[in-house]
Amino acid sequence: MTPDTDSQELSENRRKEIFFALVEAQDQRMDVAGSRRLIVERFGVSENQVRQIEREGMDNQWPPLE
């Protein structure tokens, strides 16, 4: 599995769920690094996947950003 395809293994709905949880954590005043660690533990994904999902969500203005 290459780093570019890691997050593609997850459904779009799952990636959106992860992105939403990441944004929520940051909205609760958690720093970026801490929020990523939380999501890694909570969803059982790699930090690389979290970063890819974060980029995808921001690029596509996924909720709660829309």
C-alpha positions in Angstrom: 0.0 0.0 0.0 1.5 3.4 -1.0 1.0 6.5 1.2 -1.2 8.1 -1.6 -3.7 5.2 -1.5 -3.9 4.8 2.3 -7.0 6.9 2.8 -8.6 5.7 -0.4 -9.0 2.3 1.2 -11.6 4.0 3.5 -15.0 4.8 2.2 -15.8 8.5 1.5 -18.4 8.4 4.3 -15.7 7.1 6.8 -13.2 9.7 5.7 -15.8 12.5 6.2 -16.6 11.1 9.6 -12.9 11.2 10.5 -12.6 14.7 9.1 -15.6 15.9 11.1 -14.2 14.5 14.3 -10.8 16.1 13.6 -12.3 19.5 13.1 -14.5 19.1 16.2 -11.5 18.3 18.3 -9.7 21.4 17.0 -12.8 23.5 17.7 -12.6 22.3 21.3 -9.3 24.1 21.5 -7.2 20.9 21.0 -4.0 21.7 19.1 -3.5 20.2 15.7 -0.9 17.5 16.7 -3.1 16.5 19.7 -6.2 16.3 17.5 -4.4 14.1 15.0 -3.2 11.7 17.8 -6.8 11.5 19.1 -8.1 10.6 15.7 -5.4 7.9 15.2 -6.4 6.3 18.5 -10.1 6.7 18.1 -10.4 5.5 14.5 -7.5 3.1 14.3 -6.0 4.9 11.3 -2.4 6.0 10.7 -1.3 9.6 11.1 -0.5 9.7 7.4 -4.1 8.7 6.7 -5.3 11.5 9.0 -3.2 14.0 7.2 -4.5 12.9 3.8 -8.1 13.0 5.0 -7.5 16.5 6.5 -6.1 17.7 3.2 -9.0 16.1 1.2 -11.6 17.6 3.6 -10.2 21.1 3.4 -9.8 20.9 -0.4 -13.4 19.7 -0.8 -14.9 21.9 2.0 -16.5 18.9 3.7 -18.7 19.5 6.7 -18.4 21.2 9.0 -16.6 23.6 6.7 -19.2 24.1 4.1 
